[in-house]
Amino acid sequence: MDYQSVIKNYTEERKDAVVNFAKANKQSMAGNLYHTKALDLFFMLWHESFPNNPQQKTCMGCRQAVSKFFHNVADFISSERLLAEEKTKQVKVKKSKRTKVKQ
């Protein structure tokens, strides 16, 4: 599955929500529970992205699969952001080196 194609139409707010709710859901799952709002968001996004592959919250396997998928999506979003930050830092460093004038 190409995560880029899944998140291409997500706003920054929606990406933030996926990342934050994935973190909250992982913490809740440590206590053997799911984060309710996270599940609501994940299933809503699932049905938007994959309307021909329905999943139900009442199905334990569906909850596990959808949660795992969006945990991976959240990891992908986070890694994309880290790469973008590293690139901007490299560009700033290169620009600052070029602007120095030898005397």
N, C-alpha and C positions, 0 to 999 in steps of 0.2 A: 504494500500500500504506500502510495506516495503522499506523505503528509502535506507537502507543499500544495498539492491540488485541493486538499481538504480545507486548508486555512487561507487560500488565496483571496476569498471574499470576506474574511473576518476583519472587523475593525480592530483597532488597538485595544479598545475597551473590552471587546469580546475575547481577544487573546489574553488580556490581563485576567479576565474572569476565569478562563480555562486554566491558566497557570495557578491562580490562587485557590480555586476550588479543587484542583488536583492535589495540591499540598494539603488542604483541609481534609480531603477524602482519604488520603494516605494515612494521615494521623488518626482519623476515625477508624480506619480499617485495622489499625494496630490494636484497637479495642474490640475487634470483631464486629464492627458496625459500619454502615455507610453514612456519609454526610448527605442528608436529605436534599439540600439545595444543590449540591454538586451533582447528585443523580438526576435531579430535575433538569439541570442545564445540559448534562451529558446526553440524556435521552432526547431532549429537544434538538440538540445539534445533530445527533445521530439521525433522527428522522428527517431533518433538513438535507443532510448530506447523502443519505442512503434510503430514499423513500421506498425502494423496491425490496429492502431487506429489513422488515419490521422486527423490533425487539420489544420485549415487555419487561417492565420493572418487577413484576411479580415472579419472573423466571430467574432463578439463582444463577444459572449459566449465562443468561443474557446480561445480568448486572455485572458479573465478573468480566465478561468480554467487553462490554461498553466502557466500563471503568478502566480496564487495562488499555484499551485503545486510546482513550482521552488522556490517560497518564502519559502514554507515549507521545501523544500530540503535544502535551504540555512540555515534555522534555525537549521535543523538537523546537518548539517556540523559544524556549530558554536558550538552547544552543545557538539558534539563529541570532538571537539578540546578543549573545556573547561574541559571536563572530563579527557582527556589525560593530560592536564596541571596540574590538581589537583592530578592525580595519580603520576606524576613525582615529584611534590612537596612533596607528602607524602613519597615517596621512599627516597628522599634526606634527609628529616627530620629523618626518621628511620635510615638511614645509618650514619648520623652525631651523633645520640644518641648512636649508637653501637660502634663508634670509640673512644668515650671518655673513658679514662682510669682513674680509681680511684687511688689516691696516698695515 
